[in-house]
Amino acid sequence: MAIFSDFRALFAESPIFTLGLLLFVGYLISLAARKLHLPGITGYIFAGLLMGNATTGILPSGLYESYSMITEIAVGLVALMIGAEFAWHKLRKIGRSIVVIMLAQLLAVFALVSGMLAVFGLALPFALLLGVVAVATEPTATVAEVQSMGARGRFVDYLFSVVALDDAACVILFSLVFAFVSRLWADGAVDNFMALGQFGWALTEIFLSLFLGCVAGFLIYWMIRHKQGRNEILIVSLGVMLITTALALTLHISPLLTNLTAGAVLINISPRNHRVLRIFESLTPPIYALFFVLAGTKLDPRLLLETGVVVWGGIYILFRGFGKYFGVYLGCRMSGVGPPLRENLGYCMLPHGGVALGLILLIQTSPIVGRMDIPGFEAMLTTMLNIVLLCVFFSELTGPPLTKMGLARGCEIDSE
C-alpha cells in the first residue's frame, strides 16, 4: 500500500499530473467499455470508481471537491449547447405527431415513476428528480442498432426525431424540476408536505434563471455580431458563459436553466450564432470526460445491494418501461399514427444510459447541493445514483434486443 500513499502525495502536490492521469485512464477504460457495447460515459465513470476510495484508494478523498470548478464549467457548456437545439426554424419543421408522441411518453414516464416512488416511501423531491431522469433515452444504443440492421424508412425517421426531441425536452424539464427541488432543499423541505409549500419560491427562482439567461444570450450576440476570428468569438462567448454560471450560483438560482435559456436565445436571434457552438465543440470532450471520471470517484458499488436500492430500482425500471411504451402508444393514437409504428416504436425508446447518468451526477456535483446540511441527505443522493445505475445495467441487457425487435417489426430492413 506504500505505492498508493506515494501516488496520493503526488496527486496532492501536482494538480496537472492528476488531471492528465484522470483523462488518460478514463480514455483507456472508455475504449474498453465501447468494445463491450457500453456507453463511453460508463467507461469514464468506471475509471473514477477504479481509482476512488471504494476500490484502490489511489486518489485522495478530497480530490473531488478540489476540482469542483470543472463540474460548474461542464454544466454551463452542456446547457448552452442543448439550449441551442431549440431553434425556432428547426422546431417548425418537426411534425406535430412527433411532438405529441414525445410529450405523451415524457409525461407518462415522469408521472408514473415519480408517483410510484413517492407511494413506496421515497420523499417527493427525490421522487420528482428520479422521475425526470427516467425520461431520458440513450440515443447511441438506438443509432447503433439502426445502423447494424440497415433499418430505414418512415419508422426510423420517427424514431430518430422522437429520441432527439425527448432528450432535449428531458433536460429542460430536469432544469425546471431541479430549480424547484433546490429551493425545497435550501429550506430543509425534504418531506412531501413541506415540499408543496415552497412552490412560489421555486417559481421565482425559475423566472430569475430565465431572465439571466436571456440577458446572457443577448450579450454574447451583441459582443460577437461583428467578430470573424474564432479566437475572439471563443474568448468572448466562454467569458460570458462563465460569468453567467458564477452569477447563477451566487444568486442561488439554476445554472443549468440559465445557460439553457442563453443558448436558446442566442440561436434564435441569428442562425449565424451556430459558429459559437462549433467552436465550443472542441472544448467539450476533455471537460465532459473529467466530469464523469471525477463523479465516478464518489461511487460505492456495495450500495447496489442495499434493500432500498433494489426495491426502488425495481419500481423505477418497471414503471419507466410502462411509461415509455404506453406513452408512445397513446401519443400515436392521439396524433393519428397507426400500426406498425404505433405498436413497435415504444420498444425502441427503452435504452437508458449516458444522458440519465449525466443528469443524476449533475445533482450530486451541483454546488447548490454541496451547501446542503440535512441529515441523511448525501446518503439519499448516493441511493438515487445507484438506482439509476441499476436501471442502466438492466437496460444494457434488455434494451438492444427489444430495440432490435421493434425495428424488425416496424420498418423495412436493408437486405443488402
TORKOL-4160 file (C-alpha; in steps of 0.2 Angstrom, whole numbers, padded with zeros to 4 digits, m for minus):
416
<pt num="1" X="0000" Y="0000" Z="0000"/>
<pt num="2" X="0015" Y="0011" Z="0001"/>
<pt num="3" X="0014" Y="0014" Z="m0018"/>
<pt num="4" X="m0003" Y="0021" Z="m0016"/>
<pt num="5" X="0002" Y="0033" Z="m0002"/>
<pt num="6" X="0016" Y="0039" Z="m0014"/>
<pt num="7" X="0003" Y="0042" Z="m0028"/>
<pt num="8" X="m0009" Y="0051" Z="m0016"/>
<pt num="9" X="0006" Y="0063" Z="m0011"/>
<pt num="10" X="0009" Y="0066" Z="m0030"/>
<pt num="11" X="m0009" Y="0070" Z="m0033"/>
<pt num="12" X="m0009" Y="0082" Z="m0019"/>
<pt num="13" X="0007" Y="0091" Z="m0025"/>
<pt num="14" X="0003" Y="0091" Z="m0044"/>
<pt num="15" X="m0014" Y="0095" Z="m0050"/>
<pt num="16" X="m0008" Y="0095" Z="m0068"/>
<pt num="17" X="m0002" Y="0077" Z="m0066"/>
<pt num="18" X="m0019" Y="0072" Z="m0058"/>
<pt num="19" X="m0029" Y="0079" Z="m0072"/>
<pt num="20" X="m0018" Y="0071" Z="m0085"/>
<pt num="21" X="m0019" Y="0054" Z="m0077"/>
<pt num="22" X="m0038" Y="0055" Z="m0075"/>
<pt num="23" X="m0040" Y="0059" Z="m0093"/>
<pt num="24" X="m0028" Y="0046" Z="m0099"/>
<pt num="25" X="m0036" Y="0032" Z="m0088"/>
<pt num="26" X="m0053" Y="0037" Z="m0092"/>
<pt num="27" X="m0050" Y="0037" Z="m0110"/>
<pt num="28" X="m0042" Y="0019" Z="m0110"/>
<pt num="29" X="m0057" Y="0012" Z="m0100"/>
<pt num="30" X="m0070" Y="0021" Z="m0111"/>
<pt num="31" X="m0062" Y="0012" Z="m0126"/>
<pt num="32" X="m0064" Y="m0005" Z="m0117"/>
<pt num="33" X="m0082" Y="0000" Z="m0112"/>
<pt num="34" X="m0087" Y="0003" Z="m0131"/>
<pt num="35" X="m0080" Y="m0014" Z="m0136"/>
<pt num="36" X="m0092" Y="m0021" Z="m0123"/>
<pt num="37" X="m0106" Y="m0011" Z="m0131"/>
<pt num="38" X="m0107" Y="0000" Z="m0116"/>
<pt num="39" X="m0108" Y="0019" Z="m0117"/>
<pt num="40" X="m0092" Y="0028" Z="m0117"/>
<pt num="41" X="m0098" Y="0038" Z="m0102"/>
<pt num="42" X="m0099" Y="0021" Z="m0092"/>
<pt num="43" X="m0081" Y="0019" Z="m0095"/>
<pt num="44" X="m0076" Y="0036" Z="m0088"/>
<pt num="45" X="m0087" Y="0033" Z="m0073"/>
<pt num="46" X="m0079" Y="0016" Z="m0070"/>
<pt num="47" X="m0062" Y="0024" Z="m0071"/>
<pt num="48" X="m0066" Y="0035" Z="m0057"/>
<pt num="49" X="m0073" Y="0021" Z="m0047"/>
<pt num="50" X="m0057" Y="0011" Z="m0050"/>
<pt num="51" X="m0046" Y="0025" Z="m0043"/>
<pt num="52" X="m0058" Y="0030" Z="m0029"/>
<pt num="53" X="m0059" Y="0026" Z="m0011"/>
<pt num="54" X="m0071" Y="0012" Z="m0014"/>
<pt num="55" X="m0058" Y="0001" Z="m0023"/>
<pt num="56" X="m0040" Y="0005" Z="m0025"/>
<pt num="57" X="m0040" Y="0022" Z="m0015"/>
<pt num="58" X="m0026" Y="0029" Z="m0026"/>
<pt num="59" X="m0035" Y="0046" Z="m0027"/>
<pt num="60" X="m0036" Y="0056" Z="m0011"/>
<pt num="61" X="m0053" Y="0058" Z="m0003"/>
<pt num="62" X="m0054" Y="0077" Z="m0005"/>
<pt num="63" X="m0050" Y="0076" Z="m0024"/>
<pt num="64" X="m0067" Y="0079" Z="m0030"/>
<pt num="65" X="m0070" Y="0095" Z="m0020"/>
<pt num="66" X="m0054" Y="0102" Z="m0026"/>
<pt num="67" X="m0059" Y="0101" Z="m0044"/>
<pt num="68" X="m0077" Y="0107" Z="m0042"/>
<pt num="69" X="m0074" Y="0121" Z="m0055"/>
<pt num="70" X="m0074" Y="0108" Z="m0068"/>
<pt num="71" X="m0091" Y="0102" Z="m0064"/>
<pt num="72" X="m0098" Y="0120" Z="m0065"/>
<pt num="73" X="m0090" Y="0123" Z="m0082"/>
<pt num="74" X="m0097" Y="0107" Z="m0088"/>
<pt num="75" X="m0114" Y="0112" Z="m0083"/>
<pt num="76" X="m0113" Y="0128" Z="m0092"/>
<pt num="77" X="m0107" Y="0121" Z="m0108"/>
<pt num="78" X="m0119" Y="0107" Z="m0109"/>
<pt num="79" X="m0134" Y="0118" Z="m0105"/>
<pt num="80" X="m0129" Y="0131" Z="m0118"/>
<pt num="81" X="m0127" Y="0119" Z="m0132"/>
<pt num="82" X="m0143" Y="0109" Z="m0128"/>
<pt num="83" X="m0152" Y="0126" Z="m0127"/>
<pt num="84" X="m0146" Y="0130" Z="m0145"/>
<pt num="85" X="m0155" Y="0114" Z="m0151"/>
<pt num="86" X="m0172" Y="0124" Z="m0149"/>
<pt num="87" X="m0170" Y="0135" Z="m0164"/>
<pt num="88" X="m0187" Y="0140" Z="m0170"/>
<pt num="89" X="m0184" Y="0136" Z="m0188"/>
<pt num="90" X="m0180" Y="0118" Z="m0183"/>
<pt num="91" X="m0195" Y="0116" Z="m0172"/>
<pt num="92" X="m0207" Y="0122" Z="m0186"/>
<pt num="93" X="m0200" Y="0108" Z="m0197"/>
<pt num="94" X="m0204" Y="0095" Z="m0184"/>
<pt num="95" X="m0221" Y="0086" Z="m0187"/>
<pt num="96" X="m0235" Y="0089" Z="m0175"/>
<pt num="97" X="m0237" Y="0070" Z="m0172"/>
<pt num="98" X="m0218" Y="0069" Z="m0167"/>
<pt num="99" X="m0221" Y="0082" Z="m0154"/>
<pt num="100" X="m0237" Y="0074" Z="m0147"/>
<pt num="101" X="m0228" Y="0057" Z="m0146"/>
<pt num="102" X="m0213" Y="0064" Z="m0137"/>
<pt num="103" X="m0224" Y="0074" Z="m0124"/>
<pt num="104" X="m0236" Y="0059" Z="m0121"/>
<pt num="105" X="m0221" Y="0047" Z="m0116"/>
<pt num="106" X="m0212" Y="0061" Z="m0107"/>
<pt num="107" X="m0227" Y="0065" Z="m0096"/>
<pt num="108" X="m0232" Y="0046" Z="m0094"/>
<pt num="109" X="m0214" Y="0042" Z="m0088"/>
<pt num="110" X="m0212" Y="0057" Z="m0077"/>
<pt num="111" X="m0229" Y="0054" Z="m0068"/>
<pt num="112" X="m0228" Y="0035" Z="m0066"/>
<pt num="113" X="m0210" Y="0035" Z="m0060"/>
<pt num="114" X="m0212" Y="0050" Z="m0048"/>
<pt num="115" X="m0229" Y="0045" Z="m0042"/>
<pt num="116" X="m0225" Y="0026" Z="m0038"/>
<pt num="117" X="m0208" Y="0030" Z="m0030"/>
<pt num="118" X="m0217" Y="0043" Z="m0019"/>
<pt num="119" X="m0231" Y="0030" Z="m0015"/>
<pt num="120" X="m0217" Y="0017" Z="m0010"/>
<pt num="121" X="m0210" Y="0029" Z="0003"/>
<pt num="122" X="m0197" Y="0040" Z="m0007"/>
<pt num="123" X="m0198" Y="0058" Z="m0002"/>
<pt num="124" X="m0206" Y="0069" Z="m0015"/>
<pt num="125" X="m0191" Y="0080" Z="m0020"/>
<pt num="126" X="m0181" Y="0064" Z="m0023"/>
<pt num="127" X="m0195" Y="0055" Z="m0032"/>
<pt num="128" X="m0198" Y="0070" Z="m0044"/>
<pt num="129" X="m0179" Y="0071" Z="m0049"/>
<pt num="130" X="m0179" Y="0052" Z="m0052"/>
<pt num="131" X="m0195" Y="0054" Z="m0062"/>
<pt num="132" X="m0187" Y="0066" Z="m0074"/>
<pt num="133" X="m0171" Y="0057" Z="m0076"/>
<pt num="134" X="m0181" Y="0042" Z="m0081"/>
<pt num="135" X="m0187" Y="0051" Z="m0096"/>
<pt num="136" X="m0170" Y="0051" Z="m0104"/>
<pt num="137" X="m0167" Y="0039" Z="m0119"/>
<pt num="138" X="m0150" Y="0033" Z="m0124"/>
<pt num="139" X="m0148" Y="0039" Z="m0142"/>
<pt num="140" X="m0131" Y="0030" Z="m0145"/>
<pt num="141" X="m0138" Y="0012" Z="m0142"/>
<pt num="142" X="m0153" Y="0016" Z="m0154"/>
<pt num="143" X="m0142" Y="0023" Z="m0168"/>
<pt num="144" X="m0130" Y="0008" Z="m0166"/>
<pt num="145" X="m0145" Y="m0004" Z="m0168"/>
<pt num="146" X="m0152" Y="0005" Z="m0183"/>
<pt num="147" X="m0135" Y="0005" Z="m0192"/>
<pt num="148" X="m0131" Y="m0013" Z="m0188"/>
<pt num="149" X="m0148" Y="m0019" Z="m0195"/>
<pt num="150" X="m0148" Y="m0007" Z="m0210"/>
<pt num="151" X="m0165" Y="m0001" Z="m0205"/>
<pt num="152" X="m0173" Y="0013" Z="m0215"/>
<pt num="153" X="m0190" Y="0022" Z="m0219"/>
<pt num="154" X="m0203" Y="0031" Z="m0210"/>
<pt num="155" X="m0201" Y="0021" Z="m0194"/>
<pt num="156" X="m0183" Y="0026" Z="m0192"/>
<pt num="157" X="m0187" Y="0044" Z="m0196"/>
<pt num="158" X="m0200" Y="0045" Z="m0182"/>
<pt num="159" X="m0188" Y="0036" Z="m0170"/>
<pt num="160" X="m0173" Y="0047" Z="m0173"/>
<pt num="161" X="m0184" Y="0063" Z="m0171"/>
<pt num="162" X="m0193" Y="0057" Z="m0155"/>
<pt num="163" X="m0177" Y="0052" Z="m0147"/>
<pt num="164" X="m0168" Y="0068" Z="m0151"/>
<pt num="165" X="m0183" Y="0079" Z="m0145"/>
<pt num="166" X="m0185" Y="0068" Z="m0130"/>
<pt num="167" X="m0168" Y="0071" Z="m0123"/>
<pt num="168" X="m0168" Y="0089" Z="m0126"/>
<pt num="169" X="m0185" Y="0091" Z="m0118"/>
<pt num="170" X="m0179" Y="0080" Z="m0104"/>
<pt num="171" X="m0165" Y="0092" Z="m0100"/>
<pt num="172" X="m0177" Y="0107" Z="m0100"/>
<pt num="173" X="m0189" Y="0098" Z="m0088"/>
<pt num="174" X="m0175" Y="0092" Z="m0077"/>
<pt num="175" X="m0169" Y="0110" Z="m0076"/>
<pt num="176" X="m0186" Y="0116" Z="m0070"/>
<pt num="177" X="m0188" Y="0102" Z="m0058"/>
<pt num="178" X="m0171" Y="0104" Z="m0051"/>
<pt num="179" X="m0174" Y="0123" Z="m0048"/>
<pt num="180" X="m0190" Y="0119" Z="m0039"/>
<pt num="181" X="m0182" Y="0105" Z="m0029"/>
<pt num="182" X="m0166" Y="0115" Z="m0024"/>
<pt num="183" X="m0177" Y="0128" Z="m0016"/>
<pt num="184" X="m0185" Y="0114" Z="m0006"/>
<pt num="185" X="m0168" Y="0108" Z="0000"/>
<pt num="186" X="m0162" Y="0125" Z="0004"/>
<pt num="187" X="m0176" Y="0127" Z="0016"/>
<pt num="188" X="m0174" Y="0110" Z="0023"/>
<pt num="189" X="m0190" Y="0103" Z="0015"/>
<pt num="190" X="m0187" Y="0085" Z="0011"/>
<pt num="191" X="m0204" Y="0078" Z="0015"/>
<pt num="192" X="m0219" Y="0078" Z="0005"/>
<pt num="193" X="m0229" Y="0091" Z="0014"/>
<pt num="194" X="m0216" Y="0104" Z="0017"/>
<pt num="195" X="m0212" Y="0102" Z="m0002"/>
<pt num="196" X="m0229" Y="0109" Z="m0008"/>
<pt num="197" X="m0227" Y="0125" Z="0002"/>
<pt num="198" X="m0212" Y="0131" Z="m0007"/>
<pt num="199" X="m0219" Y="0131" Z="m0024"/>
<pt num="200" X="m0220" Y="0150" Z="m0025"/>
<pt num="201" X="m0201" Y="0152" Z="m0021"/>
<pt num="202" X="m0197" Y="0140" Z="m0034"/>
<pt num="203" X="m0206" Y="0149" Z="m0047"/>
<pt num="204" X="m0197" Y="0165" Z="m0043"/>
<pt num="205" X="m0180" Y="0156" Z="m0045"/>
<pt num="206" X="m0185" Y="0149" Z="m0061"/>
<pt num="207" X="m0190" Y="0166" Z="m0068"/>
<pt num="208" X="m0174" Y="0174" Z="m0062"/>
<pt num="209" X="m0164" Y="0160" Z="m0071"/>
<pt num="210" X="m0174" Y="0163" Z="m0087"/>
<pt num="211" X="m0171" Y="0182" Z="m0086"/>
<pt num="212" X="m0152" Y="0180" Z="m0083"/>
<pt num="213" X="m0151" Y="0168" Z="m0097"/>
<pt num="214" X="m0160" Y="0180" Z="m0109"/>
<pt num="215" X="m0148" Y="0194" Z="m0104"/>
<pt num="216" X="m0133" Y="0182" Z="m0106"/>
<pt num="217" X="m0139" Y="0176" Z="m0124"/>
<pt num="218" X="m0141" Y="0194" Z="m0130"/>
<pt num="219" X="m0124" Y="0199" Z="m0123"/>
<pt num="220" X="m0115" Y="0186" Z="m0132"/>
<pt num="221" X="m0124" Y="0190" Z="m0148"/>
<pt num="222" X="m0120" Y="0209" Z="m0146"/>
<pt num="223" X="m0102" Y="0206" Z="m0142"/>
<pt num="224" X="m0098" Y="0194" Z="m0157"/>
<pt num="225" X="m0110" Y="0200" Z="m0170"/>
<pt num="226" X="m0096" Y="0209" Z="m0180"/>
<pt num="227" X="m0082" Y="0197" Z="m0175"/>
<pt num="228" X="m0075" Y="0185" Z="m0188"/>
<pt num="229" X="m0060" Y="0177" Z="m0179"/>
<pt num="230" X="m0063" Y="0160" Z="m0170"/>
<pt num="231" X="m0052" Y="0165" Z="m0155"/>
<pt num="232" X="m0061" Y="0181" Z="m0152"/>
<pt num="233" X="m0078" Y="0173" Z="m0153"/>
<pt num="234" X="m0072" Y="0159" Z="m0141"/>
<pt num="235" X="m0064" Y="0171" Z="m0128"/>
<pt num="236" X="m0080" Y="0182" Z="m0128"/>
<pt num="237" X="m0093" Y="0168" Z="m0128"/>
<pt num="238" X="m0084" Y="0157" Z="m0115"/>
<pt num="239" X="m0081" Y="0173" Z="m0104"/>
<pt num="240" X="m0099" Y="0177" Z="m0104"/>
<pt num="241" X="m0104" Y="0159" Z="m0100"/>
<pt num="242" X="m0093" Y="0158" Z="m0085"/>
<pt num="243" X="m0098" Y="0174" Z="m0078"/>
<pt num="244" X="m0117" Y="0169" Z="m0080"/>
<pt num="245" X="m0114" Y="0152" Z="m0072"/>
<pt num="246" X="m0105" Y="0161" Z="m0057"/>
<pt num="247" X="m0119" Y="0174" Z="m0055"/>
<pt num="248" X="m0132" Y="0160" Z="m0055"/>
<pt num="249" X="m0123" Y="0151" Z="m0042"/>
<pt num="250" X="m0120" Y="0166" Z="m0032"/>
<pt num="251" X="m0139" Y="0171" Z="m0033"/>
<pt num="252" X="m0144" Y="0153" Z="m0029"/>
<pt num="253" X="m0153" Y="0150" Z="m0045"/>
<pt num="254" X="m0151" Y="0136" Z="m0058"/>
<pt num="255" X="m0135" Y="0137" Z="m0069"/>
<pt num="256" X="m0142" Y="0124" Z="m0080"/>
<pt num="257" X="m0158" Y="0133" Z="m0084"/>
<pt num="258" X="m0149" Y="0149" Z="m0085"/>
<pt num="259" X="m0137" Y="0143" Z="m0098"/>
<pt num="260" X="m0151" Y="0133" Z="m0107"/>
<pt num="261" X="m0160" Y="0149" Z="m0110"/>
<pt num="262" X="m0144" Y="0158" Z="m0115"/>
<pt num="263" X="m0142" Y="0145" Z="m0129"/>
<pt num="264" X="m0160" Y="0146" Z="m0135"/>
<pt num="265" X="m0160" Y="0165" Z="m0136"/>
<pt num="266" X="m0143" Y="0165" Z="m0144"/>
<pt num="267" X="m0148" Y="0153" Z="m0158"/>
<pt num="268" X="m0165" Y="0161" Z="m0161"/>
<pt num="269" X="m0158" Y="0179" Z="m0163"/>
<pt num="270" X="m0147" Y="0174" Z="m0178"/>
<pt num="271" X="m0143" Y="0157" Z="m0186"/>
<pt num="272" X="m0125" Y="0163" Z="m0188"/>
<pt num="273" X="m0123" Y="0160" Z="m0170"/>
<pt num="274" X="m0121" Y="0142" Z="m0174"/>
<pt num="275" X="m0102" Y="0146" Z="m0175"/>
<pt num="276" X="m0101" Y="0148" Z="m0156"/>
<pt num="277" X="m0107" Y="0130" Z="m0154"/>
<pt num="278" X="m0095" Y="0124" Z="m0167"/>
<pt num="279" X="m0081" Y="0132" Z="m0158"/>
<pt num="280" X="m0086" Y="0126" Z="m0141"/>
<pt num="281" X="m0087" Y="0108" Z="m0148"/>
<pt num="282" X="m0068" Y="0107" Z="m0147"/>
<pt num="283" X="m0068" Y="0111" Z="m0129"/>
<pt num="284" X="m0081" Y="0099" Z="m0123"/>
<pt num="285" X="m0074" Y="0082" Z="m0124"/>
<pt num="286" X="m0060" Y="0083" Z="m0111"/>
<pt num="287" X="m0071" Y="0093" Z="m0099"/>
<pt num="288" X="m0085" Y="0080" Z="m0100"/>
<pt num="289" X="m0073" Y="0066" Z="m0098"/>
<pt num="290" X="m0066" Y="0074" Z="m0082"/>
<pt num="291" X="m0083" Y="0077" Z="m0076"/>
<pt num="292" X="m0088" Y="0059" Z="m0077"/>
<pt num="293" X="m0071" Y="0052" Z="m0070"/>
<pt num="294" X="m0072" Y="0064" Z="m0055"/>
<pt num="295" X="m0090" Y="0059" Z="m0052"/>
<pt num="296" X="m0085" Y="0040" Z="m0053"/>
<pt num="297" X="m0073" Y="0043" Z="m0038"/>
<pt num="298" X="m0088" Y="0045" Z="m0027"/>
<pt num="299" X="m0097" Y="0029" Z="m0031"/>
<pt num="300" X="m0098" Y="0014" Z="m0019"/>
<pt num="301" X="m0104" Y="m0002" Z="m0029"/>
<pt num="302" X="m0108" Y="m0010" Z="m0012"/>
<pt num="303" X="m0123" Y="0001" Z="m0010"/>
<pt num="304" X="m0131" Y="m0008" Z="m0026"/>
<pt num="305" X="m0135" Y="m0022" Z="m0014"/>
<pt num="306" X="m0145" Y="m0012" Z="m0001"/>
<pt num="307" X="m0163" Y="m0016" Z="0000"/>
<pt num="308" X="m0169" Y="0002" Z="m0003"/>
<pt num="309" X="m0159" Y="0002" Z="m0020"/>
<pt num="310" X="m0166" Y="m0014" Z="m0025"/>
<pt num="311" X="m0184" Y="m0010" Z="m0021"/>
<pt num="312" X="m0184" Y="0007" Z="m0028"/>
<pt num="313" X="m0174" Y="0002" Z="m0043"/>
<pt num="314" X="m0186" Y="m0011" Z="m0047"/>
<pt num="315" X="m0200" Y="0001" Z="m0047"/>
<pt num="316" X="m0190" Y="0013" Z="m0057"/>
<pt num="317" X="m0186" Y="0000" Z="m0070"/>
<pt num="318" X="m0204" Y="m0007" Z="m0071"/>
<pt num="319" X="m0214" Y="0010" Z="m0072"/>
<pt num="320" X="m0201" Y="0018" Z="m0084"/>
<pt num="321" X="m0204" Y="0004" Z="m0096"/>
<pt num="322" X="m0223" Y="0005" Z="m0094"/>
<pt num="323" X="m0222" Y="0024" Z="m0096"/>
<pt num="324" X="m0211" Y="0023" Z="m0112"/>
<pt num="325" X="m0221" Y="0010" Z="m0121"/>
<pt num="326" X="m0239" Y="0016" Z="m0117"/>
<pt num="327" X="m0234" Y="0034" Z="m0118"/>
<pt num="328" X="m0228" Y="0032" Z="m0136"/>
<pt num="329" X="m0244" Y="0021" Z="m0140"/>
<pt num="330" X="m0255" Y="0034" Z="m0133"/>
<pt num="331" X="m0246" Y="0048" Z="m0142"/>
<pt num="332" X="m0248" Y="0039" Z="m0158"/>
<pt num="333" X="m0266" Y="0036" Z="m0156"/>
<pt num="334" X="m0269" Y="0055" Z="m0152"/>
<pt num="335" X="m0259" Y="0060" Z="m0167"/>
<pt num="336" X="m0267" Y="0048" Z="m0179"/>
<pt num="337" X="m0252" Y="0037" Z="m0182"/>
<pt num="338" X="m0256" Y="0019" Z="m0185"/>
<pt num="339" X="m0248" Y="0002" Z="m0184"/>
<pt num="340" X="m0235" Y="m0004" Z="m0186"/>
<pt num="341" X="m0227" Y="0012" Z="m0179"/>
<pt num="342" X="m0239" Y="0014" Z="m0165"/>
<pt num="343" X="m0236" Y="m0004" Z="m0159"/>
<pt num="344" X="m0217" Y="m0005" Z="m0160"/>
<pt num="345" X="m0210" Y="0012" Z="m0158"/>
<pt num="346" X="m0211" Y="0011" Z="m0139"/>
<pt num="347" X="m0199" Y="m0004" Z="m0139"/>
<pt num="348" X="m0185" Y="0007" Z="m0146"/>
<pt num="349" X="m0187" Y="0020" Z="m0133"/>
<pt num="350" X="m0181" Y="0009" Z="m0118"/>
<pt num="351" X="m0162" Y="0011" Z="m0119"/>
<pt num="352" X="m0156" Y="0021" Z="m0104"/>
<pt num="353" X="m0138" Y="0027" Z="m0102"/>
<pt num="354" X="m0127" Y="0042" Z="m0104"/>
<pt num="355" X="m0140" Y="0056" Z="m0103"/>
<pt num="356" X="m0148" Y="0049" Z="m0087"/>
<pt num="357" X="m0131" Y="0046" Z="m0079"/>
<pt num="358" X="m0126" Y="0064" Z="m0083"/>
<pt num="359" X="m0141" Y="0071" Z="m0075"/>
<pt num="360" X="m0140" Y="0061" Z="m0059"/>
<pt num="361" X="m0122" Y="0065" Z="m0057"/>
<pt num="362" X="m0126" Y="0083" Z="m0060"/>
<pt num="363" X="m0137" Y="0083" Z="m0045"/>
<pt num="364" X="m0123" Y="0076" Z="m0034"/>
<pt num="365" X="m0110" Y="0088" Z="m0041"/>
<pt num="366" X="m0120" Y="0103" Z="m0040"/>
<pt num="367" X="m0113" Y="0117" Z="m0029"/>
<pt num="368" X="m0130" Y="0121" Z="m0023"/>
<pt num="369" X="m0132" Y="0103" Z="m0017"/>
<pt num="370" X="m0115" Y="0104" Z="m0009"/>
<pt num="371" X="m0121" Y="0118" Z="0003"/>
<pt num="372" X="m0135" Y="0107" Z="0010"/>
<pt num="373" X="m0134" Y="0102" Z="0028"/>
<pt num="374" X="m0148" Y="0090" Z="0030"/>
<pt num="375" X="m0146" Y="0073" Z="0040"/>
<pt num="376" X="m0145" Y="0058" Z="0028"/>
<pt num="377" X="m0145" Y="0070" Z="0013"/>
<pt num="378" X="m0129" Y="0064" Z="0005"/>
<pt num="379" X="m0134" Y="0046" Z="0008"/>
<pt num="380" X="m0150" Y="0048" Z="m0001"/>
<pt num="381" X="m0141" Y="0056" Z="m0016"/>
<pt num="382" X="m0130" Y="0041" Z="m0017"/>
<pt num="383" X="m0145" Y="0029" Z="m0017"/>
<pt num="384" X="m0153" Y="0039" Z="m0031"/>
<pt num="385" X="m0137" Y="0037" Z="m0041"/>
<pt num="386" X="m0137" Y="0018" Z="m0038"/>
<pt num="387" X="m0155" Y="0017" Z="m0043"/>
<pt num="388" X="m0151" Y="0024" Z="m0060"/>
<pt num="389" X="m0135" Y="0014" Z="m0062"/>
<pt num="390" X="m0146" Y="m0002" Z="m0058"/>
<pt num="391" X="m0158" Y="0003" Z="m0072"/>
<pt num="392" X="m0143" Y="0007" Z="m0084"/>
<pt num="393" X="m0136" Y="m0010" Z="m0082"/>
<pt num="394" X="m0153" Y="m0018" Z="m0084"/>
<pt num="395" X="m0156" Y="m0008" Z="m0100"/>
<pt num="396" X="m0139" Y="m0013" Z="m0107"/>
<pt num="397" X="m0145" Y="m0031" Z="m0106"/>
<pt num="398" X="m0163" Y="m0029" Z="m0112"/>
<pt num="399" X="m0163" Y="m0013" Z="m0122"/>
<pt num="400" X="m0153" Y="m0019" Z="m0138"/>
<pt num="401" X="m0164" Y="m0035" Z="m0141"/>
<pt num="402" X="m0180" Y="m0025" Z="m0138"/>
<pt num="403" X="m0175" Y="m0011" Z="m0149"/>
<pt num="404" X="m0170" Y="m0024" Z="m0162"/>
<pt num="405" X="m0187" Y="m0032" Z="m0161"/>
<pt num="406" X="m0196" Y="m0016" Z="m0163"/>
<pt num="407" X="m0185" Y="m0011" Z="m0178"/>
<pt num="408" X="m0188" Y="m0028" Z="m0186"/>
<pt num="409" X="m0207" Y="m0027" Z="m0184"/>
<pt num="410" X="m0209" Y="m0008" Z="m0188"/>
<pt num="411" X="m0198" Y="m0004" Z="m0203"/>
<pt num="412" X="m0190" Y="m0010" Z="m0219"/>
<pt num="413" X="m0173" Y="m0019" Z="m0216"/>
<pt num="414" X="m0160" Y="m0017" Z="m0229"/>
<pt num="415" X="m0157" Y="m0034" Z="m0236"/>
<pt num="416" X="m0140" Y="m0030" Z="m0245"/>
